[in-house]
Amino acid sequence: QVQVVESGGASVQAGGSLRLSCVVSGITYNRYCMGWFRQAPGKEREGVAAIYTARGSTWYADSVKGRFTISQDNAKNTLYLQMNSLKPEDTAMYYCAAGWRCAGASSREYEYDAWGQGTQVTVSS
């Protein structure tokens, strides 16, 4: 059974940085994707960044390119999202997800199979 646990969310001022972590346990597949999604009140959940573990290929939403970096530590089975130059519009509940039905870095929710409970990120102006 796969379990996903996010952490690192906090309240910060605009321009600040945060590093989110996601620990995944129970995955035995050699090739799978992992991604970060976020949902703000009144908005649909959207993809933020994703990585394909087989070769480290990545995908980023246009709104976070140049500011966010997704990475993976295979030894610790942990996914990270380094968020710099945070903006108020980044405020949302951030979710980590893992999927084994994808063949690349995917931004599509339906390609993910296991989800974490979310960690709140609040950015004040």
C-alpha positions in Angstrom: 0.0 0.0 0.0 1.4 3.4 -1.0 1.3 6.3 1.4 2.1 9.9 0.7 2.8 12.5 3.4 3.5 16.2 2.7 5.1 18.7 5.1 6.7 22.1 5.1 3.8 24.4 4.6 3.8 27.7 6.5 2.8 31.3 6.4 5.4 33.6 4.8 5.7 37.1 3.4 5.8 37.8 -0.3 9.3 37.3 -1.7 10.1 34.6 0.8 10.9 30.9 0.3 9.6 27.6 1.5 10.6 24.0 0.9 7.9 21.4 0.8 8.7 17.7 1.4 6.8 14.6 0.4 7.7 11.2 1.7 6.4 8.3 -0.3 6.3 4.7 1.0 5.2 1.4 -0.5 6.1 2.1 -4.1 7.9 -0.8 -5.8 7.7 0.5 -9.4 10.9 1.5 -11.1 9.1 4.0 -13.4 6.5 6.4 -11.9 5.7 10.0 -11.8 5.4 12.3 -8.8 3.8 15.7 -8.8 2.8 18.7 -6.8 -0.7 20.2 -7.1 -2.4 23.1 -5.4 -5.9 24.3 -4.7 -7.0 27.7 -3.6 -10.5 28.5 -2.2 -13.0 28.8 -5.0 -10.5 27.5 -7.6 -9.9 24.2 -9.3 -7.0 22.1 -8.3 -4.0 22.7 -10.6 -0.7 21.1 -11.4 2.3 22.9 -10.1 5.3 20.7 -11.0 6.0 17.1 -11.8 8.9 14.7 -12.3 9.3 11.4 -14.0 11.5 9.3 -11.8 13.0 7.1 -14.5 15.1 9.9 -16.0 14.3 13.0 -14.0 12.3 14.8 -16.6 10.2 17.6 -15.2 7.2 19.8 -15.9 6.3 23.2 -14.5 3.2 25.3 -14.7 3.9 28.6 -16.4 3.0 30.5 -13.3 5.9 29.0 -11.3 8.6 28.6 -13.9 11.9 30.2 -12.7 10.6 30.3 -9.1 9.9 26.7 -8.1 12.1 23.6 -8.4 11.0 20.0 -8.1 13.6 17.4 -7.1 13.8 13.9 -5.8 16.1 12.1 -3.3 15.9 8.5 -4.2 17.9 7.4 -1.2 15.3 8.9 1.1 12.4 8.3 -1.2 11.5 11.9 -0.8 10.1 14.5 -3.2 10.8 18.2 -2.7 9.4 21.5 -4.0 11.7 24.5 -3.5 9.6 27.6 -3.7 11.3 30.9 -4.1 10.0 34.5 -4.7 6.6 33.5 -3.3 3.6 35.6 -4.3 0.2 36.0 -2.6 -1.3 34.1 -5.5 0.7 31.0 -4.5 -1.5 30.7 -1.4 -3.1 27.3 -1.5 -3.3 23.9 -0.1 -0.5 21.9 -1.7 -0.8 18.2 -2.5 1.8 15.7 -3.3 0.8 12.7 -5.5 2.4 9.6 -7.0 1.3 7.7 -10.1 2.3 4.5 -11.9 0.2 4.8 -14.9 2.1 7.6 -16.5 5.0 7.5 -18.9 6.4 11.0 -18.3 6.2 14.0 -16.0 2.5 14.5 -15.9 0.3 17.4 -14.9 -2.9 15.4 -15.3 -4.7 14.5 -12.0 -6.2 11.4 -13.4 -2.8 9.8 -14.0 -2.0 9.9 -10.3 -3.0 7.0 -8.0 -2.0 8.1 -4.4 -2.4 11.4 -2.8 -1.3 13.1 0.4 -3.6 15.1 2.7 -2.1 18.4 1.8 0.0 21.1 3.5 -1.1 24.7 3.6 1.0 27.5 2.1 0.0 31.1 2.9 1.8 34.1 1.4 1.0 37.5 2.7 1.6 40.7 0.7 
